[in-house]
């Protein structure tokens, strides 16, 4: 069973933003954002900070708690 590490897909939905929008903001490929949203790969710490800034959330809001 693959563990979900980030909450990016959920936060994008809460903020009513799309993968395409985030890709444009970060200068990344949409496929990369898709992999992050499905937890097939994870953003670097630098990218995580940039995502948080774009979405105006705390970086911890992008991650599942270890107790979940």
PDB file of N, CA, C, O and CB in Angstrom:
ATOM      1  N   UNK A   1       0.845  -1.190   0.000  1.00  0.00           N
ATOM      2  CA  UNK A   1       0.000   0.000   0.000  1.00  0.00           C
ATOM      3  C   UNK A   1       0.884   1.244   0.000  1.00  0.00           C
ATOM      4  O   UNK A   1       1.749   1.402   0.861  1.00  0.00           O
ATOM      5  CB  UNK A   1      -0.958   0.003   1.225  1.00  0.00           C
ATOM      6  N   UNK A   2       0.658   2.124  -0.972  1.00  0.00           N
ATOM      7  CA  UNK A   2       1.452   3.346  -1.085  1.00  0.00           C
ATOM      8  C   UNK A   2       0.903   4.409  -0.140  1.00  0.00           C
ATOM      9  O   UNK A   2      -0.298   4.674  -0.104  1.00  0.00           O
ATOM     10  CB  UNK A   2       1.456   3.866  -2.543  1.00  0.00           C
ATOM     11  N   UNK A   3       1.792   4.996   0.607  1.00  0.00           N
ATOM     12  CA  UNK A   3       1.406   6.024   1.572  1.00  0.00           C
ATOM     13  C   UNK A   3       1.297   7.379   0.882  1.00  0.00           C
ATOM     14  O   UNK A   3       2.175   7.777   0.117  1.00  0.00           O
ATOM     15  CB  UNK A   3       2.420   6.091   2.732  1.00  0.00           C
ATOM     16  N   UNK A   4       0.226   8.064   1.162  1.00  0.00           N
ATOM     17  CA  UNK A   4       0.057   9.421   0.641  1.00  0.00           C
ATOM     18  C   UNK A   4       0.795  10.379   1.568  1.00  0.00           C
ATOM     19  O   UNK A   4       0.509  10.452   2.763  1.00  0.00           O
ATOM     20  CB  UNK A   4      -1.462   9.808   0.523  1.00  0.00           C
ATOM     21  N   UNK A   5       1.736  11.100   1.007  1.00  0.00           N
ATOM     22  CA  UNK A   5       2.568  11.995   1.799  1.00  0.00           C
ATOM     23  C   UNK A   5       2.062  13.429   1.746  1.00  0.00           C
ATOM     24  O   UNK A   5       1.989  14.113   2.767  1.00  0.00           O
ATOM     25  CB  UNK A   5       4.005  11.936   1.319  1.00  0.00           C
ATOM     26  N   UNK A   6       1.712  13.877   0.538  1.00  0.00           N
ATOM     27  CA  UNK A   6       1.273  15.268   0.433  1.00  0.00           C
ATOM     28  C   UNK A   6      -0.236  15.364   0.206  1.00  0.00           C
ATOM     29  O   UNK A   6      -0.893  14.399  -0.186  1.00  0.00           O
ATOM     30  CB  UNK A   6       2.018  15.972  -0.704  1.00  0.00           C
ATOM     31  N   UNK A   7      -0.754  16.551   0.466  1.00  0.00           N
ATOM     32  CA  UNK A   7      -2.180  16.859   0.332  1.00  0.00           C
ATOM     33  C   UNK A   7      -2.418  17.847  -0.811  1.00  0.00           C
ATOM     34  O   UNK A   7      -3.421  18.562  -0.823  1.00  0.00           O
ATOM     35  CB  UNK A   7      -2.733  17.431   1.651  1.00  0.00           C
ATOM     36  N   UNK A   8      -1.506  17.883  -1.755  1.00  0.00           N
ATOM     37  CA  UNK A   8      -1.564  18.901  -2.800  1.00  0.00           C
ATOM     38  C   UNK A   8      -2.888  18.893  -3.556  1.00  0.00           C
ATOM     39  O   UNK A   8      -3.472  19.952  -3.787  1.00  0.00           O
ATOM     40  CB  UNK A   8      -0.428  18.702  -3.770  1.00  0.00           C
ATOM     41  N   UNK A   9      -3.365  17.724  -3.940  1.00  0.00           N
ATOM     42  CA  UNK A   9      -4.618  17.632  -4.689  1.00  0.00           C
ATOM     43  C   UNK A   9      -5.780  18.235  -3.889  1.00  0.00           C
ATOM     44  O   UNK A   9      -6.620  18.948  -4.439  1.00  0.00           O
ATOM     45  CB  UNK A   9      -4.922  16.161  -5.045  1.00  0.00           C
ATOM     46  N   UNK A  10      -5.815  17.942  -2.601  1.00  0.00           N
ATOM     47  CA  UNK A  10      -6.880  18.452  -1.728  1.00  0.00           C
ATOM     48  C   UNK A  10      -6.793  19.969  -1.605  1.00  0.00           C
ATOM     49  O   UNK A  10      -7.802  20.666  -1.714  1.00  0.00           O
ATOM     50  CB  UNK A  10      -6.797  17.800  -0.332  1.00  0.00           C
ATOM     51  N   UNK A  11      -5.593  20.474  -1.378  1.00  0.00           N
ATOM     52  CA  UNK A  11      -5.425  21.923  -1.202  1.00  0.00           C
ATOM     53  C   UNK A  11      -5.737  22.671  -2.492  1.00  0.00           C
ATOM     54  O   UNK A  11      -6.349  23.738  -2.453  1.00  0.00           O
ATOM     55  CB  UNK A  11      -3.994  22.247  -0.742  1.00  0.00           C
ATOM     56  N   UNK A  12      -5.329  22.129  -3.627  1.00  0.00           N
ATOM     57  CA  UNK A  12      -5.689  22.758  -4.908  1.00  0.00           C
ATOM     58  C   UNK A  12      -7.205  22.848  -5.048  1.00  0.00           C
ATOM     59  O   UNK A  12      -7.729  23.876  -5.478  1.00  0.00           O
ATOM     60  CB  UNK A  12      -5.090  21.965  -6.096  1.00  0.00           C
ATOM     61  N   UNK A  13      -7.906  21.786  -4.691  1.00  0.00           N
ATOM     62  CA  UNK A  13      -9.375  21.788  -4.779  1.00  0.00           C
ATOM     63  C   UNK A  13      -9.966  22.816  -3.816  1.00  0.00           C
ATOM     64  O   UNK A  13     -10.889  23.547  -4.176  1.00  0.00           O
ATOM     65  CB  UNK A  13      -9.944  20.377  -4.470  1.00  0.00           C
ATOM     66  N   UNK A  14      -9.440  22.872  -2.600  1.00  0.00           N
ATOM     67  CA  UNK A  14      -9.936  23.840  -1.612  1.00  0.00           C
ATOM     68  C   UNK A  14      -9.746  25.271  -2.106  1.00  0.00           C
ATOM     69  O   UNK A  14     -10.590  26.135  -1.863  1.00  0.00           O
ATOM     70  CB  UNK A  14      -9.218  23.650  -0.263  1.00  0.00           C
ATOM     71  N   UNK A  15      -8.653  25.514  -2.788  1.00  0.00           N
ATOM     72  CA  UNK A  15      -8.339  26.858  -3.293  1.00  0.00           C
ATOM     73  C   UNK A  15      -8.939  27.115  -4.678  1.00  0.00           C
ATOM     74  O   UNK A  15      -8.775  28.194  -5.247  1.00  0.00           O
ATOM     75  CB  UNK A  15      -6.828  27.053  -3.349  1.00  0.00           C
ATOM     76  N   UNK A  16      -9.639  26.105  -5.211  1.00  0.00           N
ATOM     77  CA  UNK A  16     -10.258  26.207  -6.539  1.00  0.00           C
ATOM     78  C   UNK A  16      -9.219  26.553  -7.613  1.00  0.00           C
ATOM     79  O   UNK A  16      -9.431  27.425  -8.455  1.00  0.00           O
ATOM     80  CB  UNK A  16     -11.375  27.269  -6.527  1.00  0.00           C
ATOM     81  N   UNK A  17      -8.091  25.838  -7.552  1.00  0.00           N
ATOM     82  CA  UNK A  17      -7.014  25.998  -8.521  1.00  0.00           C
ATOM     83  C   UNK A  17      -6.779  24.670  -9.219  1.00  0.00           C
ATOM     84  O   UNK A  17      -7.128  23.614  -8.691  1.00  0.00           O
ATOM     85  CB  UNK A  17      -5.713  26.502  -7.840  1.00  0.00           C
ATOM     86  N   UNK A  18      -6.195  24.723 -10.393  1.00  0.00           N
ATOM     87  CA  UNK A  18      -5.962  23.512 -11.179  1.00  0.00           C
ATOM     88  C   UNK A  18      -4.471  23.176 -11.236  1.00  0.00           C
ATOM     89  O   UNK A  18      -3.609  23.990 -10.905  1.00  0.00           O
ATOM     90  CB  UNK A  18      -6.523  23.682 -12.601  1.00  0.00           C
ATOM     91  N   UNK A  19      -4.207  21.948 -11.667  1.00  0.00           N
ATOM     92  CA  UNK A  19      -2.823  21.534 -11.899  1.00  0.00           C
ATOM     93  C   UNK A  19      -2.178  22.446 -12.932  1.00  0.00           C
ATOM     94  O   UNK A  19      -1.017  22.831 -12.792  1.00  0.00           O
ATOM     95  CB  UNK A  19      -2.757  20.059 -12.363  1.00  0.00           C
ATOM     96  N   UNK A  20      -2.933  22.790 -13.969  1.00  0.00           N
ATOM     97  CA  UNK A  20      -2.422  23.657 -15.039  1.00  0.00           C
ATOM     98  C   UNK A  20      -2.011  25.018 -14.488  1.00  0.00           C
ATOM     99  O   UNK A  20      -0.961  25.549 -14.847  1.00  0.00           O
ATOM    100  CB  UNK A  20      -3.480  23.835 -16.143  1.00  0.00           C
ATOM    101  N   UNK A  21      -2.841  25.576 -13.618  1.00  0.00           N
ATOM    102  CA  UNK A  21      -2.541  26.869 -13.011  1.00  0.00           C
ATOM    103  C   UNK A  21      -1.252  26.782 -12.202  1.00  0.00           C
ATOM    104  O   UNK A  21      -0.373  27.635 -12.324  1.00  0.00           O
ATOM    105  CB  UNK A  21      -3.709  27.337 -12.117  1.00  0.00           C
ATOM    106  N   UNK A  22      -1.147  25.740 -11.373  1.00  0.00           N
ATOM    107  CA  UNK A  22       0.046  25.595 -10.535  1.00  0.00           C
ATOM    108  C   UNK A  22       1.294  25.389 -11.394  1.00  0.00           C
ATOM    109  O   UNK A  22       2.349  25.954 -11.105  1.00  0.00           O
ATOM    110  CB  UNK A  22      -0.126  24.417  -9.556  1.00  0.00           C
ATOM    111  N   UNK A  23       1.178  24.594 -12.432  1.00  0.00           N
ATOM    112  CA  UNK A  23       2.307  24.368 -13.336  1.00  0.00           C
ATOM    113  C   UNK A  23       2.788  25.694 -13.931  1.00  0.00           C
ATOM    114  O   UNK A  23       3.992  25.942 -14.005  1.00  0.00           O
ATOM    115  CB  UNK A  23       1.912  23.384 -14.464  1.00  0.00           C
ATOM    116  N   UNK A  24       1.860  26.535 -14.348  1.00  0.00           N
ATOM    117  CA  UNK A  24       2.220  27.837 -14.917  1.00  0.00           C
ATOM    118  C   UNK A  24       2.889  28.728 -13.876  1.00  0.00           C
ATOM    119  O   UNK A  24       3.853  29.429 -14.186  1.00  0.00           O
ATOM    120  CB  UNK A  24       0.978  28.535 -15.483  1.00  0.00           C
ATOM    121  N   UNK A  25       2.386  28.704 -12.647  1.00  0.00           N
ATOM    122  CA  UNK A  25       2.954  29.531 -11.585  1.00  0.00           C
ATOM    123  C   UNK A  25       4.383  29.121 -11.256  1.00  0.00           C
ATOM    124  O   UNK A  25       5.236  29.967 -10.985  1.00  0.00           O
ATOM    125  CB  UNK A  25       2.091  29.447 -10.335  1.00  0.00           C
ATOM    126  N   UNK A  26       4.636  27.814 -11.282  1.00  0.00           N
ATOM    127  CA  UNK A  26       5.943  27.290 -10.887  1.00  0.00           C
ATOM    128  C   UNK A  26       6.903  27.099 -12.057  1.00  0.00           C
ATOM    129  O   UNK A  26       8.088  26.835 -11.853  1.00  0.00           O
ATOM    130  CB  UNK A  26       5.766  25.982 -10.178  1.00  0.00           C
ATOM    131  N   UNK A  27       6.390  27.234 -13.290  1.00  0.00           N
ATOM    132  CA  UNK A  27       7.223  26.980 -14.461  1.00  0.00           C
ATOM    133  C   UNK A  27       7.567  25.506 -14.592  1.00  0.00           C
ATOM    134  O   UNK A  27       8.656  25.147 -15.041  1.00  0.00           O
ATOM    135  CB  UNK A  27       8.498  27.805 -14.391  1.00  0.00           C
ATOM    136  N   UNK A  28       6.627  24.653 -14.195  1.00  0.00           N
ATOM    137  CA  UNK A  28       6.823  23.199 -14.236  1.00  0.00           C
ATOM    138  C   UNK A  28       5.900  22.586 -15.277  1.00  0.00           C
ATOM    139  O   UNK A  28       4.934  23.212 -15.712  1.00  0.00           O
ATOM    140  CB  UNK A  28       6.565  22.564 -12.844  1.00  0.00           C
ATOM    141  N   UNK A  29       6.204  21.369 -15.667  1.00  0.00           N
ATOM    142  CA  UNK A  29       5.376  20.610 -16.589  1.00  0.00           C
ATOM    143  C   UNK A  29       4.119  20.130 -15.853  1.00  0.00           C
ATOM    144  O   UNK A  29       4.186  19.766 -14.678  1.00  0.00           O
ATOM    145  CB  UNK A  29       6.167  19.408 -17.187  1.00  0.00           C
ATOM    146  N   UNK A  30       2.988  20.132 -16.540  1.00  0.00           N
ATOM    147  CA  UNK A  30       1.745  19.663 -15.918  1.00  0.00           C
ATOM    148  C   UNK A  30       1.847  18.212 -15.467  1.00  0.00           C
ATOM    149  O   UNK A  30       1.228  17.833 -14.473  1.00  0.00           O
ATOM    150  CB  UNK A  30       0.581  19.818 -16.886  1.00  0.00           C
ATOM    151  N   UNK A  31       2.610  17.402 -16.173  1.00  0.00           N
ATOM    152  CA  UNK A  31       2.785  15.999 -15.789  1.00  0.00           C
ATOM    153  C   UNK A  31       3.474  15.888 -14.427  1.00  0.00           C
ATOM    154  O   UNK A  31       3.159  14.999 -13.636  1.00  0.00           O
ATOM    155  CB  UNK A  31       3.600  15.246 -16.859  1.00  0.00           C
ATOM    156  N   UNK A  32       4.398  16.781 -14.166  1.00  0.00           N
ATOM    157  CA  UNK A  32       5.082  16.798 -12.867  1.00  0.00           C
ATOM    158  C   UNK A  32       4.095  17.099 -11.755  1.00  0.00           C
ATOM    159  O   UNK A  32       4.091  16.433 -10.720  1.00  0.00           O
ATOM    160  CB  UNK A  32       6.222  17.834 -12.861  1.00  0.00           C
ATOM    161  N   UNK A  33       3.260  18.102 -11.968  1.00  0.00           N
ATOM    162  CA  UNK A  33       2.255  18.469 -10.969  1.00  0.00           C
ATOM    163  C   UNK A  33       1.295  17.301 -10.746  1.00  0.00           C
ATOM    164  O   UNK A  33       0.919  17.010  -9.610  1.00  0.00           O
ATOM    165  CB  UNK A  33       1.475  19.738 -11.411  1.00  0.00           C
ATOM    166  N   UNK A  34       0.904  16.641 -11.818  1.00  0.00           N
ATOM    167  CA  UNK A  34       0.016  15.490 -11.722  1.00  0.00           C
ATOM    168  C   UNK A  34       0.633  14.385 -10.871  1.00  0.00           C
ATOM    169  O   UNK A  34      -0.056  13.783 -10.046  1.00  0.00           O
ATOM    170  CB  UNK A  34      -0.312  14.958 -13.113  1.00  0.00           C
ATOM    171  N   UNK A  35       1.910  14.115 -11.060  1.00  0.00           N
ATOM    172  CA  UNK A  35       2.598  13.089 -10.261  1.00  0.00           C
ATOM    173  C   UNK A  35       2.631  13.475  -8.792  1.00  0.00           C
ATOM    174  O   UNK A  35       2.493  12.623  -7.914  1.00  0.00           O
ATOM    175  CB  UNK A  35       4.028  12.871 -10.777  1.00  0.00           C
ATOM    176  N   UNK A  36       2.814  14.763  -8.528  1.00  0.00           N
ATOM    177  CA  UNK A  36       2.791  15.214  -7.143  1.00  0.00           C
ATOM    178  C   UNK A  36       1.400  15.038  -6.544  1.00  0.00           C
ATOM    179  O   UNK A  36       1.261  14.586  -5.408  1.00  0.00           O
ATOM    180  CB  UNK A  36       3.231  16.680  -7.049  1.00  0.00           C
ATOM    181  N   UNK A  37       0.371  15.396  -7.312  1.00  0.00           N
ATOM    182  CA  UNK A  37      -1.012  15.311  -6.824  1.00  0.00           C
ATOM    183  C   UNK A  37      -1.456  13.879  -6.553  1.00  0.00           C
ATOM    184  O   UNK A  37      -2.297  13.639  -5.686  1.00  0.00           O
ATOM    185  CB  UNK A  37      -1.952  15.945  -7.824  1.00  0.00           C
ATOM    186  N   UNK A  38      -0.900  12.939  -7.285  1.00  0.00           N
ATOM    187  CA  UNK A  38      -1.260  11.536  -7.083  1.00  0.00           C
ATOM    188  C   UNK A  38      -0.265  10.815  -6.176  1.00  0.00           C
ATOM    189  O   UNK A  38      -0.367   9.604  -5.976  1.00  0.00           O
ATOM    190  CB  UNK A  38      -1.347  10.823  -8.424  1.00  0.00           C
ATOM    191  N   UNK A  39       0.683  11.549  -5.636  1.00  0.00           N
ATOM    192  CA  UNK A  39       1.705  11.009  -4.739  1.00  0.00           C
ATOM    193  C   UNK A  39       2.579   9.954  -5.406  1.00  0.00           C
ATOM    194  O   UNK A  39       3.157   9.107  -4.725  1.00  0.00           O
ATOM    195  CB  UNK A  39       1.051  10.419  -3.517  1.00  0.00           C
ATOM    196  N   UNK A  40       2.681  10.000  -6.735  1.00  0.00           N
ATOM    197  CA  UNK A  40       3.601   9.099  -7.438  1.00  0.00           C
ATOM    198  C   UNK A  40       5.027   9.590  -7.294  1.00  0.00           C
ATOM    199  O   UNK A  40       5.972   8.806  -7.380  1.00  0.00           O
ATOM    200  CB  UNK A  40       3.226   8.982  -8.927  1.00  0.00           C
ATOM    201  N   UNK A  41       5.183  10.875  -7.077  1.00  0.00           N
ATOM    202  CA  UNK A  41       6.475  11.468  -6.738  1.00  0.00           C
ATOM    203  C   UNK A  41       6.186  12.656  -5.823  1.00  0.00           C
ATOM    204  O   UNK A  41       5.039  13.073  -5.664  1.00  0.00           O
ATOM    205  CB  UNK A  41       7.284  11.909  -8.036  1.00  0.00           C
ATOM    206  N   UNK A  42       7.242  13.185  -5.231  1.00  0.00           N
ATOM    207  CA  UNK A  42       7.071  14.269  -4.263  1.00  0.00           C
ATOM    208  C   UNK A  42       7.877  15.488  -4.697  1.00  0.00           C
ATOM    209  O   UNK A  42       8.957  15.360  -5.275  1.00  0.00           O
ATOM    210  CB  UNK A  42       7.500  13.814  -2.847  1.00  0.00           C
ATOM    211  N   UNK A  43       7.334  16.679  -4.410  1.00  0.00           N
ATOM    212  CA  UNK A  43       8.089  17.894  -4.720  1.00  0.00           C
ATOM    213  C   UNK A  43       9.291  18.018  -3.786  1.00  0.00           C
ATOM    214  O   UNK A  43       9.279  17.505  -2.667  1.00  0.00           O
ATOM    215  CB  UNK A  43       7.184  19.146  -4.604  1.00  0.00           C
ATOM    216  N   UNK A  44      10.314  18.699  -4.257  1.00  0.00           N
ATOM    217  CA  UNK A  44      11.464  19.000  -3.394  1.00  0.00           C
ATOM    218  C   UNK A  44      10.998  19.977  -2.312  1.00  0.00           C
ATOM    219  O   UNK A  44       9.910  20.545  -2.400  1.00  0.00           O
ATOM    220  CB  UNK A  44      12.671  19.602  -4.224  1.00  0.00           C
ATOM    221  N   UNK A  45      11.826  20.158  -1.308  1.00  0.00           N
ATOM    222  CA  UNK A  45      11.476  21.116  -0.252  1.00  0.00           C
ATOM    223  C   UNK A  45      11.352  22.525  -0.817  1.00  0.00           C
ATOM    224  O   UNK A  45      10.465  23.279  -0.417  1.00  0.00           O
ATOM    225  CB  UNK A  45      12.526  21.089   0.871  1.00  0.00           C
ATOM    226  N   UNK A  46      12.238  22.884  -1.746  1.00  0.00           N
ATOM    227  CA  UNK A  46      12.157  24.209  -2.374  1.00  0.00           C
ATOM    228  C   UNK A  46      10.833  24.360  -3.134  1.00  0.00           C
ATOM    229  O   UNK A  46      10.178  25.400  -3.058  1.00  0.00           O
ATOM    230  CB  UNK A  46      13.358  24.432  -3.335  1.00  0.00           C
ATOM    231  N   UNK A  47      10.453  23.312  -3.864  1.00  0.00           N
ATOM    232  CA  UNK A  47       9.185  23.357  -4.595  1.00  0.00           C
ATOM    233  C   UNK A  47       8.004  23.409  -3.632  1.00  0.00           C
ATOM    234  O   UNK A  47       7.022  24.104  -3.895  1.00  0.00           O
ATOM    235  CB  UNK A  47       9.057  22.139  -5.523  1.00  0.00           C
ATOM    236  N   UNK A  48       8.089  22.684  -2.524  1.00  0.00           N
ATOM    237  CA  UNK A  48       7.010  22.694  -1.539  1.00  0.00           C
ATOM    238  C   UNK A  48       6.787  24.103  -0.983  1.00  0.00           C
ATOM    239  O   UNK A  48       5.649  24.539  -0.811  1.00  0.00           O
ATOM    240  CB  UNK A  48       7.323  21.716  -0.396  1.00  0.00           C
ATOM    241  N   UNK A  49       7.869  24.795  -0.708  1.00  0.00           N
ATOM    242  CA  UNK A  49       7.775  26.179  -0.222  1.00  0.00           C
ATOM    243  C   UNK A  49       7.159  27.073  -1.296  1.00  0.00           C
ATOM    244  O   UNK A  49       6.316  27.917  -0.992  1.00  0.00           O
ATOM    245  CB  UNK A  49       9.174  26.715   0.188  1.00  0.00           C
ATOM    246  N   UNK A  50       7.571  26.893  -2.537  1.00  0.00           N
ATOM    247  CA  UNK A  50       7.023  27.692  -3.643  1.00  0.00           C
ATOM    248  C   UNK A  50       5.530  27.405  -3.825  1.00  0.00           C
ATOM    249  O   UNK A  50       4.750  28.324  -4.078  1.00  0.00           O
ATOM    250  CB  UNK A  50       7.789  27.396  -4.960  1.00  0.00           C
ATOM    251  N   UNK A  51       5.134  26.157  -3.699  1.00  0.00           N
ATOM    252  CA  UNK A  51       3.717  25.786  -3.811  1.00  0.00           C
ATOM    253  C   UNK A  51       2.915  26.469  -2.705  1.00  0.00           C
ATOM    254  O   UNK A  51       1.854  27.040  -2.955  1.00  0.00           O
ATOM    255  CB  UNK A  51       3.540  24.241  -3.734  1.00  0.00           C
ATOM    256  N   UNK A  52       3.431  26.404  -1.495  1.00  0.00           N
ATOM    257  CA  UNK A  52       2.743  27.035  -0.363  1.00  0.00           C
ATOM    258  C   UNK A  52       2.559  28.533  -0.595  1.00  0.00           C
ATOM    259  O   UNK A  52       1.503  29.088  -0.291  1.00  0.00           O
ATOM    260  CB  UNK A  52       3.526  26.798   0.938  1.00  0.00           C
ATOM    261  N   UNK A  53       3.571  29.173  -1.124  1.00  0.00           N
ATOM    262  CA  UNK A  53       3.465  30.614  -1.409  1.00  0.00           C
ATOM    263  C   UNK A  53       2.400  30.886  -2.471  1.00  0.00           C
ATOM    264  O   UNK A  53       1.589  31.802  -2.331  1.00  0.00           O
ATOM    265  CB  UNK A  53       4.827  31.174  -1.876  1.00  0.00           C
ATOM    266  N   UNK A  54       2.411  30.081  -3.532  1.00  0.00           N
ATOM    267  CA  UNK A  54       1.425  30.263  -4.609  1.00  0.00           C
ATOM    268  C   UNK A  54       0.000  30.083  -4.103  1.00  0.00           C
ATOM    269  O   UNK A  54      -0.907  30.820  -4.489  1.00  0.00           O
ATOM    270  CB  UNK A  54       1.694  29.279  -5.749  1.00  0.00           C
ATOM    271  N   UNK A  55      -0.183  29.096  -3.235  1.00  0.00           N
ATOM    272  CA  UNK A  55      -1.526  28.776  -2.744  1.00  0.00           C
ATOM    273  C   UNK A  55      -1.881  29.539  -1.462  1.00  0.00           C
ATOM    274  O   UNK A  55      -2.986  29.412  -0.935  1.00  0.00           O
ATOM    275  CB  UNK A  55      -1.640  27.280  -2.495  1.00  0.00           C
ATOM    276  N   UNK A  56      -0.924  30.329  -0.975  1.00  0.00           N
ATOM    277  CA  UNK A  56      -1.116  31.130   0.240  1.00  0.00           C
ATOM    278  C   UNK A  56      -1.541  30.261   1.419  1.00  0.00           C
ATOM    279  O   UNK A  56      -2.520  30.549   2.107  1.00  0.00           O
ATOM    280  CB  UNK A  56      -2.160  32.224  -0.003  1.00  0.00           C
ATOM    281  N   UNK A  57      -0.774  29.188   1.632  1.00  0.00           N
ATOM    282  CA  UNK A  57      -0.990  28.302   2.774  1.00  0.00           C
ATOM    283  C   UNK A  57       0.352  28.054   3.448  1.00  0.00           C
ATOM    284  O   UNK A  57       1.409  28.347   2.888  1.00  0.00           O
ATOM    285  CB  UNK A  57      -1.654  26.956   2.334  1.00  0.00           C
ATOM    286  N   UNK A  58       0.294  27.516   4.648  1.00  0.00           N
ATOM    287  CA  UNK A  58       1.504  27.103   5.348  1.00  0.00           C
ATOM    288  C   UNK A  58       1.995  25.797   4.727  1.00  0.00           C
ATOM    289  O   UNK A  58       1.185  24.974   4.302  1.00  0.00           O
ATOM    290  CB  UNK A  58       1.245  26.937   6.884  1.00  0.00           C
ATOM    291  N   UNK A  59       3.284  25.603   4.671  1.00  0.00           N
ATOM    292  CA  UNK A  59       3.813  24.368   4.085  1.00  0.00           C
ATOM    293  C   UNK A  59       3.267  23.134   4.790  1.00  0.00           C
ATOM    294  O   UNK A  59       3.063  22.102   4.150  1.00  0.00           O
ATOM    295  CB  UNK A  59       5.336  24.365   4.145  1.00  0.00           C
ATOM    296  N   UNK A  60       3.029  23.220   6.087  1.00  0.00           N
ATOM    297  CA  UNK A  60       2.514  22.045   6.807  1.00  0.00           C
ATOM    298  C   UNK A  60       1.113  21.665   6.342  1.00  0.00           C
ATOM    299  O   UNK A  60       0.698  20.519   6.514  1.00  0.00           O
ATOM    300  CB  UNK A  60       2.500  22.311   8.313  1.00  0.00           C
ATOM    301  N   UNK A  61       0.380  22.604   5.758  1.00  0.00           N
ATOM    302  CA  UNK A  61      -0.949  22.308   5.233  1.00  0.00           C
ATOM    303  C   UNK A  61      -0.890  21.438   3.986  1.00  0.00           C
ATOM    304  O   UNK A  61      -1.900  20.863   3.580  1.00  0.00           O
ATOM    305  CB  UNK A  61      -1.685  23.595   4.925  1.00  0.00           C
ATOM    306  N   UNK A  62       0.282  21.341   3.379  1.00  0.00           N
ATOM    307  CA  UNK A  62       0.462  20.550   2.169  1.00  0.00           C
ATOM    308  C   UNK A  62       0.859  19.094   2.458  1.00  0.00           C
ATOM    309  O   UNK A  62       0.942  18.272   1.545  1.00  0.00           O
ATOM    310  CB  UNK A  62       1.510  21.197   1.296  1.00  0.00           C
ATOM    311  N   UNK A  63       1.099  18.793   3.728  1.00  0.00           N
ATOM    312  CA  UNK A  63       1.568  17.469   4.112  1.00  0.00           C
ATOM    313  C   UNK A  63       0.591  16.783   5.050  1.00  0.00           C
ATOM    314  O   UNK A  63      -0.052  17.428   5.877  1.00  0.00           O
ATOM    315  CB  UNK A  63       2.933  17.562   4.765  1.00  0.00           C
ATOM    316  N   UNK A  64       0.486  15.468   4.912  1.00  0.00           N
ATOM    317  CA  UNK A  64      -0.296  14.694   5.855  1.00  0.00           C
ATOM    318  C   UNK A  64       0.487  14.612   7.156  1.00  0.00           C
ATOM    319  O   UNK A  64       1.714  14.518   7.156  1.00  0.00           O
ATOM    320  CB  UNK A  64      -0.622  13.274   5.296  1.00  0.00           C
ATOM    321  N   UNK A  65      -0.234  14.649   8.249  1.00  0.00           N
ATOM    322  CA  UNK A  65       0.392  14.485   9.557  1.00  0.00           C
ATOM    323  C   UNK A  65       0.886  13.055   9.684  1.00  0.00           C
ATOM    324  O   UNK A  65       0.288  12.145   9.110  1.00  0.00           O
ATOM    325  CB  UNK A  65      -0.597  14.835  10.705  1.00  0.00           C
ATOM    326  N   UNK A  66       1.951  12.842  10.416  1.00  0.00           N
ATOM    327  CA  UNK A  66       2.464  11.482  10.589  1.00  0.00           C
ATOM    328  C   UNK A  66       1.540  10.646  11.462  1.00  0.00           C
ATOM    329  O   UNK A  66       1.677   9.423  11.510  1.00  0.00           O
ATOM    330  CB  UNK A  66       3.862  11.515  11.198  1.00  0.00           C
ATOM    331  N   UNK A  67       0.607  11.284  12.148  1.00  0.00           N
ATOM    332  CA  UNK A  67      -0.343  10.533  12.972  1.00  0.00           C
ATOM    333  C   UNK A  67      -1.580  10.115  12.202  1.00  0.00           C
ATOM    334  O   UNK A  67      -2.405   9.357  12.713  1.00  0.00           O
ATOM    335  CB  UNK A  67      -0.753  11.353  14.165  1.00  0.00           C
ATOM    336  N   UNK A  68      -1.717  10.607  10.961  1.00  0.00           N
ATOM    337  CA  UNK A  68      -2.895  10.261  10.157  1.00  0.00           C
ATOM    338  C   UNK A  68      -2.764   8.870   9.602  1.00  0.00           C
ATOM    339  O   UNK A  68      -3.657   8.399   8.898  1.00  0.00           O
ATOM    340  CB  UNK A  68      -3.096  11.259   9.020  1.00  0.00           C
TER     341      UNK A  68
END
